[in-house]
Amino acid sequence: MTEISFDDFMKVDIRVGVVIRAEPYPEARIPAIKLWINFGGDLGEKKSSAQLTDHYTPDALIGTTVMAVVNFPPRQIGKVMSEVLVLGVPDAKGAVVLMRPDMDIPAGGRLF
């Protein structure tokens, strides 16, 4: 594993956002959910696509607080232009489990 400096880490802007809309994304190559996430302040609403269908439904995600990288360039994911990378880790079977705060945090808070 390559070590990075603290300054390298600080280049990655990870923020708290609240899912305000979520829809199935059946056209995706791997089952996914389209997400609209409010990061508040200057960031506002951003769109993403995430492979969350093993543990989450679109309806259950609305109002959920998530963590996402907000300073990657937009990336085309099928028909969706993903503006942020929602963070998760694999469970024992490889399905994505969301990374999220364990308390209520205002939208836009930065991970440090």
C-alpha positions as CSV (number, residue, x, y, z in Angstrom):
1,M,0.0,0.0,0.0
2,T,1.3,3.5,-0.9
3,E,1.4,6.0,2.0
4,I,-0.1,9.4,1.4
5,S,0.4,12.6,3.3
6,F,-2.3,14.4,5.3
7,D,-2.3,17.1,2.6
8,D,-3.1,14.4,0.0
9,F,-6.0,13.2,2.2
10,M,-7.4,16.7,2.5
11,K,-7.6,17.0,-1.3
12,V,-10.5,14.5,-1.1
13,D,-13.6,16.5,-0.2
14,I,-16.0,14.1,1.6
15,R,-19.3,15.6,2.8
16,V,-22.5,14.7,4.5
17,G,-25.6,14.8,2.4
18,V,-29.3,13.8,2.8
19,V,-31.0,11.7,0.1
20,I,-34.0,13.7,-1.0
21,R,-35.0,11.5,-3.9
22,A,-34.3,7.9,-5.0
23,E,-35.4,5.8,-7.9
24,P,-34.7,2.4,-9.2
25,Y,-32.1,2.3,-12.1
26,P,-33.1,-0.9,-13.9
27,E,-31.1,0.1,-17.0
28,A,-27.8,-0.1,-15.1
29,R,-25.5,-3.0,-16.1
30,I,-25.4,-3.9,-12.4
31,P,-28.6,-3.2,-10.4
32,A,-28.4,0.3,-8.9
33,I,-30.4,3.1,-7.5
34,K,-30.4,6.7,-8.7
35,L,-30.0,9.2,-5.9
36,W,-30.5,13.0,-5.6
37,I,-28.6,14.2,-2.5
38,N,-28.8,17.6,-0.8
39,F,-25.4,18.8,0.5
40,G,-26.8,22.2,1.5
41,G,-25.0,25.5,1.2
42,D,-23.0,26.1,-2.0
43,L,-23.0,22.5,-3.0
44,G,-26.8,22.1,-3.1
45,E,-28.3,19.1,-4.8
46,K,-26.1,16.5,-6.6
47,K,-27.0,13.3,-8.5
48,S,-25.4,9.9,-8.2
49,S,-25.9,6.2,-9.0
50,A,-25.1,3.6,-6.5
51,Q,-25.2,-0.2,-6.4
52,L,-27.2,-0.5,-3.2
53,T,-30.0,-2.8,-4.1
54,D,-29.0,-5.7,-1.9
55,H,-29.6,-3.8,1.3
56,Y,-31.7,-0.7,0.4
57,T,-34.8,0.2,-1.5
58,P,-35.3,3.7,-3.0
59,D,-38.2,4.5,-0.6
60,A,-36.1,3.5,2.4
61,L,-33.2,5.8,1.3
62,I,-35.2,9.0,1.3
63,G,-34.1,11.1,4.3
64,T,-31.0,9.0,4.8
65,T,-27.8,10.7,5.6
66,V,-24.9,9.5,3.5
67,M,-21.2,10.4,3.0
68,A,-19.9,11.2,-0.5
69,V,-16.8,12.5,-2.3
70,V,-18.0,15.7,-3.9
71,N,-14.9,16.9,-5.7
72,F,-14.4,14.2,-8.3
73,P,-15.3,15.2,-11.9
74,P,-18.8,14.1,-13.1
75,R,-18.8,10.5,-14.5
76,Q,-21.3,9.0,-16.9
77,I,-22.8,5.8,-15.4
78,G,-25.0,4.5,-18.2
79,K,-27.6,7.1,-18.8
80,V,-26.9,8.9,-15.5
81,M,-24.3,11.6,-15.0
82,S,-23.0,10.9,-11.6
83,E,-21.8,14.1,-9.8
84,V,-20.7,12.5,-6.5
85,L,-19.3,9.2,-5.3
86,V,-21.5,7.8,-2.5
87,L,-19.3,5.9,0.0
88,G,-19.9,2.3,1.1
89,V,-18.0,-0.8,2.1
90,P,-18.7,-4.4,1.2
91,D,-20.4,-6.8,3.6
92,A,-19.3,-10.4,3.9
93,K,-20.9,-11.3,0.6
94,G,-19.6,-8.2,-1.2
95,A,-22.9,-6.1,-1.2
96,V,-22.5,-2.4,-0.5
97,V,-23.3,-1.0,2.9
98,L,-23.5,2.8,3.2
99,M,-21.0,4.8,5.2
100,R,-23.0,7.3,7.3
101,P,-22.7,9.2,10.5
102,D,-24.3,7.6,13.6
103,M,-25.8,10.9,14.7
104,D,-27.8,13.7,13.0
105,I,-25.2,15.9,11.2
106,P,-26.1,19.0,9.1
107,A,-25.9,18.6,5.4
108,G,-22.6,19.7,4.0
109,G,-20.4,18.8,6.9
110,R,-16.9,17.9,5.8
111,L,-15.1,14.7,6.9
112,F,-11.7,15.4,8.6
